Amino acid sequence: MTAVTNEAYAFLERSGIEVDRSKRRRGEYSSDSSNYRVVPEAVAFPRHSEEIELLAEASRTYGVPLTARGAGTSVAGNAVGSGIVFDTSRHLNTIIEIDPEARLARVEPGVVLSQLQRAALPHGLRFGPDPSTATRCTIGGMIGNNACGPRALHYGKTADNVHSLTFVDGRGRVFETGRMEGLPSTLEDLVQSELATIRTEFGRFARQVSGYSLEHLLPENRRDLTKAMVGTEGTCGLITEATVKLVEAPRDPLLIVLGYPSMVAAARSVVHMIPHRPIAIESMDRRLLESVLNHRAGARVPELPPGDGWLFVEIDRSAVADVDAAIASFLDVSGTSHFRVVPSREEAQAMWRIRADGVGLAGRTPDGVPAWPGLEDAAVPPEHLGDYLTEFDELCARYGIEGMPFGHFGDGCIHVRLSFPLEQNGDVLHDFMHDAAKLITRFGGSLSGEHGDGRARGELLQYMYSPRALTLMSRFKDEFDPQNLLNPGVIIDPLPLTSDLRRPQAAPIFAQGLALLEDGGDLSRAAHRCVGVGKCRADNGENGGFMCPSYQASRDEKDSTRGRARILQEAANGTFVGGLSSPEVADSLDLCLSCKACSLDCPAGVDMAALKSEVQHQKYRGRIRPVSHYTLGWLPRWAKLSSPAAPLANAALRVPGIEKLVLKLGGMDTRRSIPRFKRSFTSARRAARDRAGSASGEAVVLWADSFSNNFSPEIMAETRSLLERAGYRVIIPAPVCCGLTWISTGQLDGAKKRLTGLLDELAPYAEQGIPILGLEPSCTAVLRSDLLELLPDDPRSATVAERTRTLAELLRHRSGTHGRIDLTGTRVLVQPHCHQYSVMGFDTDVELMRLLGAEVETLAGCCGLAGNFGMEAGHYEMSVAVAENALLPALRAKAETTVFLADGLSCRTQADQLGATEGLHLGQLLNRAMR
């Protein structure tokens, strides 16, 4: 810390502002969603507008740079800075007022867009622009970047949808633009002196977002300071409040998907459809669809017409007199005979979700090479889009880099991530960006079409604007920030675009336990999958997503997948927080539940559970571990030893004080209860009958995993009965452990040992083509995923993984059984296990239950126990808070006649201990309903 920053910090502390100068916090805020890494001196969390004014005072008094930040989803390095970064999303997130009659909303800058949309929808209204990050981006951030999104074609940019702003500038002046008449005199003089420059160089087409939008200051544009401030990226003023316009929400949207032989062919057709006034014209490359299929094994992608590129055209059925004629008008000019009118809103939303995840999905090429932002939102007038894309493809080919274009073709705006070799250096990035800037401007385009210039494109404005226009923009900034302390290095006096690149500074960290197959065995590369998209900060439950339970409980960046990835990236950098054994890494990973939801829900494919396991493996290998690693981490071992004497063990735990003593000594929270041990299903007394299996029928292996066998033998018994009555020949091999708890505590050598024994026992059956039925979802997930990472060189791993099934997967297509199971009238409340959701998927379970007549309500999100996590000391509060995200409210609202279904032992334990509710396993539900 510099002496100046210390003085500024003391001032802020006296003012009562929440400021964090810890290394971990500064590391979390060192990056946004861009290629850049700039470690701030401090991170502040203002609670109200007056505290933003105090931050501005500290900045100008002590000469400390000040950078505003919302959700941190800025793609060009707009939200990182070397001084104080302040986060508006933490506290300044109130919708102050919605006026349906005036169609206006007053909001604080940290309000999330989807939050505003939910509040406006009951009035039939919405905020027009809707970027793909709508579930986490803030209104303040959208104003800073002049964000757009798919439907800006119809509703306009953010600048077109802001009524007035309240902001404080670098001189300490507070502006309320809604109460102003005209411009400040010095600004008016500046505009009058440069009318010709403004009229000829600014506002040339709709998506000219690069630079400042000075065209709004012209007399013919009503000298609109509000609009001029939109897109200034926090370099001229800090927003404390905004009044935004609301528009009528489409009452009956209809999606038409058009297929083309190439993205260029799709681009050439756009200009013919714009006159028909669609709400949106979006594009998607086939390679992006293939990324979905590669990232989400078994994903069900909506049907698309033939083609290698598609356009998504949305219209509002309620706004046209003849829907069929409206559809025909688009098809007549579309230039393709391949189309599909999507019949249901649900299916259309599924397609839009794929498009929304495009930024993360495009982060790897089809060959798995990392791809990066930089030129991710260039725009050209739509009439030039096809020719521009043709030459852009040629430029990429010359540089030997690859990308998957998609985006807002109706506006001429193209999103693309490119395979710059940033693991080496920024040389290719630099040269390519300069050549691309020349190409864009030759077509009359803008370096940015909605994300702003940030640190990525300021250096390139020289190609887009004349020296006189650049000087004009600099003078405009001087009017508001003469000390150049508000987000310095952005737009005006820009830093070189290769300064402060994050990836070249990170060294490889070679995996020692997991293979990390998709990342070349490099933990650093795996951590850098996170490019800051921030979906882990969103409430993904509305769409059935589970990520990220800890962030949903705390709303703290440190508890998000992104926050943790940033600290692992800092560990790879090694210059700030140290290596994997640093206290910052430990603190960051401590409250990760290892739910694996990010492995599916994160568009970039970050698997924080795997990274946490590898970090713990490297940190503790050959060293003394936390005591919970020996108690909970070795739980299958203790359960096996206790099973023969289960009644005695349980009786001992009932002695007053004994259970709490065991919990305390075992590194567990004393508010928890130890699940009771039971005689194992495969105990010697039962072995003669149960392990022999039934005599005839199609064979299936009923795997006696450690948890089902020792804690829930009744589930194994009822599932065995169900399978035999369904006509299966049930084989029950000797019980074998998958090493789950060794994996979750990073004891990967022990996990490998157990999995090798498991292969010895189960592989012979898998090699015969016999399915292996897993009952405990977390153990089943080990066989389907972790096994391949831990024993990748053993050919038996792939065989066992391929043959492992869930119960629903086994029975879903066994139609002869369905008529004998009747769930008609049964209401089922389901808590899916996180690992099943993430690895095997839960759709088949829901389909099966509904096919059998059940009414099914599926909870979205983790139960909060998450195996050993919720039992460990120091995790109880987070465990309960996560349970309050979905599970506990649902249990409190559940009717007595509703069945609570939870296949996972953790989920049933959490519901029992916190919700006094006993859960059933699917095997029990189906067995009891079978005739």
BELWOSUL-V672695 format. One record per backbone hydrogen bond with DSSP energy under -0.5 kcal/mol. NH is the residue of the N-H (numbers start at 1). CO is the residue of the C=O. If there is no record, write none. Layout:
# BELWOSUL-V672695
((NH:CO) (NH:CO))
This chain:
# BELWOSUL-V672695
((6:2) (7:3) (8:4) (9:5) (10:6) (11:7) (12:8) (13:9) (14:10) (15:11) (16:13) (17:12) (18:45) (19:17) (20:43) (26:22) (27:23) (28:24) (29:25) (30:27) (33:74) (37:500) (38:30) (40:26) (40:38) (41:83) (42:83) (43:20) (44:85) (45:18) (51:48) (52:48) (52:49) (53:49) (54:50) (55:51) (56:52) (57:53) (58:54) (59:55) (60:56) (61:57) (62:58) (63:59) (64:59) (66:485) (67:84) (69:86) (80:77) (84:65) (85:42) (85:83) (86:67) (86:84) (87:44) (88:69) (88:86) (92:88) (93:91) (96:94) (96:106) (97:106) (99:104) (100:98) (103:99) (104:99) (105:244) (106:97) (107:105) (107:242) (108:94) (110:92) (111:108) (113:137) (114:134) (116:112) (117:113) (118:114) (119:115) (120:116) (121:117) (122:118) (123:120) (124:121) (125:120) (126:247) (130:148) (134:131) (136:133) (137:133) (139:111) (140:109) (142:138) (143:139) (144:140) (145:141) (146:142) (147:142) (150:130) (152:149) (153:150) (154:151) (154:279) (155:151) (156:152) (158:147) (160:157) (161:158) (162:159) (163:161) (163:243) (164:243) (166:241) (167:175) (168:238) (169:173) (170:236) (170:480) (171:480) (172:169) (175:167) (175:173) (177:165) (177:175) (179:176) (180:177) (182:180) (188:184) (189:185) (190:186) (191:187) (192:188) (193:189) (194:190) (194:191) (195:192) (198:194) (199:195) (200:196) (201:197) (202:198) (208:205) (209:207) (209:448) (210:448) (214:212) (216:213) (217:214) (218:215) (221:218) (222:219) (223:218) (224:216) (224:221) (225:223) (228:224) (229:225) (230:226) (231:143) (232:229) (233:144) (235:232) (238:168) (239:237) (240:166) (241:166) (242:107) (243:164) (244:105) (244:242) (245:161) (246:103) (247:126) (249:124) (254:315) (255:342) (256:313) (257:340) (258:256) (258:311) (259:338) (260:309) (266:262) (267:263) (268:264) (269:265) (269:266) (270:266) (270:267) (271:267) (272:269) (273:269) (273:270) (274:270) (275:271) (276:273) (277:274) (279:314) (280:314) (282:312) (283:407) (284:310) (286:308) (288:285) (289:285) (290:286) (291:287) (292:288) (293:289) (294:290) (295:291) (296:292) (297:295) (299:296) (301:299) (308:260) (309:260) (310:284) (311:258) (312:282) (313:256) (313:311) (314:280) (314:312) (315:254) (317:252) (317:315) (319:316) (320:317) (326:322) (327:323) (328:324) (329:325) (330:326) (331:327) (332:328) (333:329) (333:330) (334:330) (334:331) (339:337) (340:257) (342:255) (342:340) (348:344) (349:345) (350:346) (351:347) (352:348) (353:349) (354:350) (355:351) (356:352) (357:353) (358:355) (359:356) (361:357) (362:358) (363:360) (364:361) (365:369) (368:365) (371:363) (372:418) (378:375) (379:446) (380:412) (381:443) (384:381) (385:382) (388:384) (389:385) (390:386) (391:387) (392:388) (393:389) (394:390) (395:391) (396:392) (397:393) (398:394) (399:395) (400:396) (400:397) (401:396) (404:417) (405:403) (406:415) (407:283) (408:413) (409:407) (410:281) (411:408) (412:409) (413:408) (414:378) (415:406) (418:372) (419:402) (420:418) (422:420) (424:421) (425:421) (430:426) (431:427) (432:428) (433:429) (434:430) (435:431) (436:432) (437:433) (438:434) (439:435) (440:436) (441:437) (442:438) (443:439) (443:440) (444:441) (445:440) (446:379) (449:377) (455:76) (456:76) (456:453) (457:453) (458:454) (460:457) (461:458) (462:459) (463:460) (464:460) (464:461) (465:461) (470:466) (471:467) (472:468) (473:469) (474:470) (475:471) (476:472) (477:473) (478:474) (479:475) (480:476) (480:477) (481:477) (484:481) (487:66) (487:485) (489:492) (490:487) (491:454) (492:490) (495:489) (499:496) (501:498) (502:35) (505:502) (506:503) (507:572) (511:521) (515:789) (519:516) (520:517) (521:516) (522:519) (523:509) (523:521) (526:522) (527:523) (528:524) (529:526) (530:527) (531:529) (537:534) (538:535) (540:538) (540:547) (542:539) (543:540) (544:541) (545:540) (551:559) (552:548) (553:549) (554:550) (555:551) (559:556) (560:557) (563:557) (564:560) (565:561) (566:562) (567:563) (568:564) (569:565) (570:566) (571:567) (572:568) (573:569) (574:570) (582:579) (586:582) (587:583) (588:584) (589:585) (590:586) (591:587) (592:589) (593:591) (599:596) (600:596) (600:597) (601:597) (602:598) (605:602) (608:606) (611:607) (612:608) (613:609) (614:610) (615:611) (616:612) (617:613) (618:614) (619:615) (620:616) (621:617) (623:620) (629:626) (630:626) (630:627) (631:627) (632:628) (633:628) (635:632) (637:634) (638:634) (639:635) (640:636) (641:637) (642:638) (643:639) (644:640) (645:642) (646:643) (649:645) (650:646) (651:647) (652:648) (653:649) (654:650) (654:651) (655:651) (655:652) (658:655) (659:653) (659:655) (661:657) (662:658) (663:659) (664:660) (665:661) (666:662) (667:664) (668:663) (669:871) (672:669) (675:673) (678:710) (681:709) (683:680) (686:683) (687:683) (688:684) (689:686) (690:686) (691:687) (692:687) (693:689) (694:730) (698:727) (700:729) (701:771) (702:700) (702:731) (703:701) (703:773) (705:703) (709:705) (710:706) (711:707) (712:707) (712:708) (715:712) (716:712) (717:713) (718:714) (719:715) (720:716) (721:717) (722:718) (723:719) (724:720) (725:721) (726:722) (727:724) (728:723) (729:698) (730:728) (731:700) (731:729) (732:691) (733:731) (736:704) (743:739) (744:740) (745:741) (746:743) (747:742) (748:746) (751:747) (752:748) (753:749) (754:750) (755:751) (756:752) (757:753) (758:754) (759:755) (760:756) (761:757) (762:758) (763:759) (765:762) (766:762) (767:763) (768:764) (768:765) (769:766) (770:765) (771:699) (772:803) (773:701) (773:771) (774:772) (774:805) (777:775) (779:776) (780:776) (781:777) (782:778) (783:779) (784:780) (785:781) (786:781) (787:782) (788:785) (789:785) (790:786) (791:787) (794:791) (795:793) (797:794) (798:794) (799:795) (800:796) (801:797) (802:798) (803:799) (804:800) (805:772) (810:806) (811:807) (812:808) (814:811) (815:813) (817:814) (818:814) (819:815) (820:817) (821:818) (822:820) (822:929) (823:821) (823:852) (825:853) (826:823) (827:825) (828:826) (828:855) (829:899) (830:828) (830:857) (831:901) (832:830) (832:859) (837:833) (838:834) (839:835) (840:835) (840:836) (841:836) (846:842) (847:843) (848:844) (849:845) (850:846) (851:847) (852:848) (853:850) (854:849) (855:826) (856:854) (857:828) (858:856) (859:830) (859:857) (861:859) (869:866) (870:865) (871:868) (872:868) (872:869) (873:667) (875:872) (879:875) (880:876) (881:877) (882:878) (883:879) (884:880) (885:882) (886:882) (886:883) (888:883) (890:886) (891:887) (892:888) (893:889) (894:890) (898:895) (899:827) (901:829) (901:899) (902:920) (908:904) (909:905) (910:906) (911:907) (912:908) (913:909) (914:910) (915:910) (915:911) (916:912) (917:911) (920:900) (924:921) (925:921) (926:922) (927:923) (928:924) (929:925) (930:926) (930:927) (931:820))
